[in-house]
């Protein structure tokens, strides 16, 4: 006998909102739970250090994410981002999709185009996966590998 849990029981999609300038979504207080540059330019005009395209896992997730750095401050810039709705969605940075050495970046409250600041403890050279995670039900909605 098994137990099947889902993060959402409805086929709800987060609506795309108008484009928002970078850094409009503040990062939350975060803690670590365990122990090649690109010439592409982000929507803010900053050169992207790394970038990735979201793929769906348990729920439909799409869009792109870029890592940019300005004056020593690292930011994730989301473009055309969409995912199904969930009760407790978070943005994590991790070494893999299994949550190895992950850090919570922010609560996910947006869709479309937006930015979130990375916490100082984040190490994108090792934590190369951006995960959309439902914390309440431990469900991976989607992920993007930063390359």
Secondary structure as UniProt FT lines:
FT   TURN            22..23
FT   TURN            43..44
FT   STRAND          47..53
FT   STRAND          55..56
FT   STRAND          61..70
FT   TURN            71..72
FT   STRAND          73..84
FT   STRAND          89..94
FT   TURN            97..98
FT   TURN            100..101
FT   STRAND          103..107
FT   STRAND          112..117
FT   TURN            120..121
FT   TURN            124..126
FT   STRAND          129..134
FT   TURN            135..138
FT   STRAND          139..145
//
